[in-house]
Amino acid sequence: MLTRIISGIIGAAVLIGVLLLPPYVLAVVVAAAAIIGLFEFAQAMKHKEIHIDLVVSAIAAVAIVGKAYGSTLSRELFPVLSHVFANVLDLQYLNALLYIIIVYFFCRIIFEKGRFRMEDMAYTLLGILYIPFLLAFIVSTRNLNRGFEFVWLIFIGAMMTDIFAYFSGVFLGKTKIIPHISPKKTVEGSIGGALGCMLIMILYGALVINRAGVEPVSLVHFAILGLLCGIVSQLGDWAASAIKRNTGIKDYGNLIPGHGGIMDRADSVLFVAPLIYIYVSLFMC
């Protein structure tokens, strides 16, 4: 437990430091985390005799995160850089990359005599969509107008849900919710996680987003976001648990002492990041 607490504090300090640095640092860190996550996913799939193409996955991760960074850069603040990214990572180039990847996979299936199968291709594409595609929304959120303030909502939504769900489950939990995937999860813990997330989200909106001297945002949005994050954060956690249960592993890795791998910590963030970006883009920017 002590190791878990210490590594958690160090991890939180590193996260805060990264978020305080310029957006391109966050983009690099997200790309690196995505590649590590893909490696952990590939290691898990080996238990099912499925072989992920890590080279293609890493290339796709860099392209997806790069696109997320470049396409959301402010043209007013970064006219030259945004123009470069718009040209280098144009949608047509990404379409071409996807086309090449699919043709390459089928060439492997055709010519490698069973060493690379349809299942390998399917799970490689799943890994790309599940990890770098979803993580890239962190970068997109950071580059929004007032993105430095909004990007914290992603981690509040994931971490606060986890914390409140844990303590609600410990002290109040009686009714199992998904025993076939995670025997310790309870209905009471799930409700407590969602309500706790909503409370912290409202407080963050009132104290930070709506601080004196800035254009206010209705606290109703933060209540809605908190509730939605409290739900999808747990879905992300359960999705990762379902993969681990299906592959017969306890943790994705041991990169973070006491916590497991990157995917053991980022599971909720994967589902929360797109929600924050979409909601903020539609209703709060």
N, C-alpha and C positions, 0 to 999 in steps of 0.2 A: 504493500500500500504506500509506504514512504517513497519508494522508487517511482511509483505512478504519479504521486503528487509532485515530486521534484521535477520529473520530466514534463509534466503538464504545465508547471509554472514556467519552465524554460521555453517550452513550445509556445506558450501564450506571449512571452516576451519577444520571441523571434517574430511571431505573427504581427504583433503591434509595430515592431521595428520595420518590417517589410511594408506594411500599410502606410507608414509615415514617410517612406521614401518615394521618389518619383514613380509615376505609373509604369515606366518601362521596366523598372526593377521587379514590380509585381508581375508583369507579363513574363519575364524570364523565370521567376520562381514558379509561377503556375505551369509553364511549359515543362520545367524540370519535374515538378510534382506529378504532372500527367504522365511523363515517361516512366517515372518510378512506379506509379500506380499501374501502368500497363504491364510492367515487368512482374509486379505482384499478382496481377490478374492472370498473366500467362503461367506463372508458377502454380497458381491454384488450378487452372484448367488442365495442367499435366496430370493431375490426379484422376481426371476423366479421360485420359489418353487423347486429349485435344492439344494441338500444337499451334500456338499463336505466332504469326509472323511479326516479330518485334521490330524488325527494321522498317517495314512498311508502316507499322503502328506509330513508331517514333517520328517518321517523316510526316505522317498525317497530323500528329499532335502539334508539331512545330508550325505546320501550315494553318491549322485551325486556330491556335492561340495567336499566331501572327495576324491572321485575318481579323480576329476579334479586336486586337489592339489597333491595327491600322485603320479599320473601317469606322471606328468610333472616336478617333482622334479629332479634336477641334480644329476645323480648317482655319478659323480665325487666329488661334493661338499658335498652331503649328502648320502653316501653309505649305512649306516645302516638304516636311516629313510626311504629312498626310497625303500629299500628292504622290510621293514615292511609294508609300504603302498601297495607295489606291491602284497604282499601275502594276506593281510587283505582285500584289495579292488580289488582283481583279477576280471577280466571280467566275469569269470565263476560264481563268487559269486554274482555279480550284475545281471547276467542272472537268477540265482536262485531266487534272491530277486524279480525280475520282475515277474517270474513265480508264486511265492507265492502270490504276490499282486493280480494278475489276478484271481487265484483260489479263494483267499479270497473274492474278490469282487463278484464272481459268487455264492459263498456260501451265502453271504449276500442277493443277489438277490433271491436265491432259498428258503432260510429258514426264511427270515424276513417278509414275507407276505406283500410285497409292501412298506415297510418302506425304503428300499434302492432299487432304480430302475436302469435300464440301463442308463438313462440320468444322474443319479448321478455318476455312474462309469465313463461314457464318459467324463463328465466335470471334475472329479477328475484327470483323466489321462491328460486331456488338461491342467489343472492348473500346473501339474508337469512338462510337457514339456514346457509350456509357461514361467514359472517363474524360478525354480531352474536350469533347464537344460540350459536355455539361460544365466542366471546370472553367472553360473559356468565358463563361458568362460573368465570372468574377472580374475579369479584365474589362469586359464590355461595360459593366456597372461602374467601375472605377473611372472610366472615361466619359461618363454622362455629365451633364451640367450638375454641379454640386455632388459629383460622384464620390469625392473623398468622404463626404458625410454618409452617402447612401451605401457605400460598399461595406461599412461596418454592420449594416442590417443583416447581411448574409451570415456573418459569424455569430451575431446575436441570436438570429433565428435558429441556427444549428446548435450552438453551445448551450444557450439558455433552456431550450427544449430538453436537451439531454440531462442537464443538471436537475431541473424541476421534475422531470419524469423519474429520475433515479430516486430522489428523496421522497417523492409522493408514493412511489412503489414500495420503498422500504418501510415507510410509516403507515401507509394506508392500503397498500396493495393486497387484494384478496382474490380477485377474479382474473383468471388467466385470459389473455387476449389472443395470442398466437402460439400455443404450446408446441405445435408441430415444427415451428421455426426457432422460436426463442422462448424456452420454458419459463424464464423469469419475468417476462413482460406481463404487466397487468393492465386492466381497463382503468383502474384508479391512477396508476402511474402515467398512462397515456393522456388522460384528461388533465392531470396536474401539469404535465409537460406543456400542453397546449395553452392552458390558462396562464401559467408562469411566463411563457414566451410572450404572450399578449401583453401582460403587465409590464415586462421589461421593455418591450417595443414601444409602448405608449410613453413610458418614462424617458426613453431615449429621444423620442420625437419631441416631447415637451421641453426637455432640458438642452438638447443639442441642435436638432433640426430647427426648432422654433425659438432659438435663443434671441435675445434682444438685438435688434438692428438688421434682421434678415427677414425675407418674405416667409410668412408662416405657411405651414401645410396642415390641413385639418387632421386632428388626432384620430378621427374616424378611420383614416387610411392606415394608421399604425395599428389600430385595434384589429382591423381586417387582416392586415399583413401578419400580425402576430399570431392570429388564429390559424391562418393558412400555413404559415411557416411551422407552427406547432404540429400540424398534420403531416405535411410533406417531409419535414425533417425526420419524423419517425418512420415514414414510408421508406426513406432513403436508408435508414438504419436497418429496417427489416429486409430491404432488398439485398443489402450486403450480407446479412445473416442467412438469407435464403441461398445465396451463392456459396457461402461457406458450408452450410448444411449439405448442399448438393454435392460439393466436392470433397467433403469429409475433413475439412481443416478447421482448426480453432481460431487462428489469426492469419492475416495475409502475410505477415512477416514479423521481424523483430527490430525494425529500424528505430522505433521509439520505445525505449525501455518502459515496461509496464503497460504499454498501450497497444503494441503490435506494429503493424506497418502503416504506411501512408493511407491505404484504403480503409483501415480500421478507424482512422480519425476523420477522413474526408467523406465518409459514406453519406452523412446527412447534408454536408455542404454541396454535394453533387446535385441533390434535388432542390435545395433551397436557392442556390445561385440563379438558375434560370427564372424561378418565380419572382425573386426580387427585381431582376432586370426587367422582366416583362411588365410587372405591376407598376414599378416606378416610371418606366417609359410611357405607359399608357395613361396613368392617372396623376403622377406627381411631378413630372418635369414640364 
